[in-house]
């Protein structure tokens, strides 16, 4: 089996299509998509149309998928208060407007029920009987700190829930930082972000999983895409908080 594993598309169809072209060239048969499908991008409905048209898709929800549906926010977004700075007010306004615009786009195109029905986690087994867990941030969570390189093995096992997760291979996203950790008994792979990867490599990150009865291998990939075309798409749809969204692609945040 050959599987494309990726996360954090964030409504960026241009970046997603770059990954899908590469996956087709690699004869990918399945697609495992690990949350944050639509928020903070100019093409949320088109992105879900493309994802839902793929063969053999397994998808889970991310924290921003939940925010879009229920109007909540990340802890990184300040709550309204009398002591807020102008910058904090603007961030709250931009985030709220972005989620509302995205919610309207997916509702108008019939995708809201599909997004709302995504599970927090999904599990499968590779041909060599390796149990696999797909979850956006960490076992049992679609938000929080996620999986990074600066956590100790004890923190990964106990605080991030890997010790009792029931899998030997775990795929996550959420932080937008691709990395791999191997605390005792489990291999956890953060596949980064299709739309907004951190770090020096400015492309869409994904992972190719190849597996058979003898075992499995992973290849971490980066696909270049046209960021200026994404900026044009943001302008074309009159995205609320366009400058705020464009800055994310510049800063990689």
Beta strands, then each sheet from edge to edge (+ up, - down):
strand 1: 2-6
strand 2: 30-34
strand 3: 57-60
strand 4: 121-125
strand 5: 131-135
strand 6: 169-172
strand 7: 179-181
strand 8: 187-190
strand 9: 204-212
strand 10: 215-223
sheet 1: 3+ 2+ 1+ 9- 10+
sheet 2: 4+ 5- 6- 8- 7+
end
